[in-house]
Amino acid sequence: MEMGYLTMLHSLNLSHNHLTGSIPESFQNLMSLESLDLSFNHLSGVIPSQLVQLNMLSTFQVAYNNLSGIIPSNRQFSTFNESNFEGNPYLCGPVVGRSCSNGTSQTHRITDDEVDKERVIDNPVIYYSFIAASYAIGFWGVIAVLAFKYNWRVKFFLVADDLIYACGTGISSLARCIRKCIGK
């Protein structure tokens, strides 16, 4: 990856980009890097052990990816919080409080079904249900007002009749048609 050649780069934020694949080992060349944010992507595989060579790195975010294996624990990596790695259930090490001896250090790719279960708000059923409920509330809200407010109902139908009459008598522009109805 060419990004590994940007040796004077101080901060790199690639969060929320739907990135896939593994963290490039070429990031070890970013010796001036102070902050690296790769959170909320679909990265998989292990955290490259070569990243411990980045002596200037003070912020490292990889939360909510599909990473697995042992988190490097030497140098500055031992200073990072558990929140920097959350949402990666197959990462292990002292930082996240999960032992790597029980087989969790194996590489595991989280399936799309597992990701969908984690993000309920992105579920299409919930999204379309919200749209349908909003439409129903708006539609029935107007109908209810017209049903109970006699003056509004009369005005609505007068305007609708005028609009139909004005548009049906050969007025060519819809704007003129609407202007004629509203101008009364």
Secondary structure, DSSP 8 states (H G I E B T S, - for coil): -GGGG-TT--EEE-TTS--EE---GGGGG-TT--EEE--SSEEEE---GGGGG-TT--EEE--SSEEEEE---SGGGGGS-GGGTTT-TEEEBTTTTB-STTTTTS-----HHHHHHH-GGG-HHHHHHHHHHHHHHHHHHHHHHHHH-HHHHHHHHHHHHHHHHHHHTT---HHHHHHHHHT-
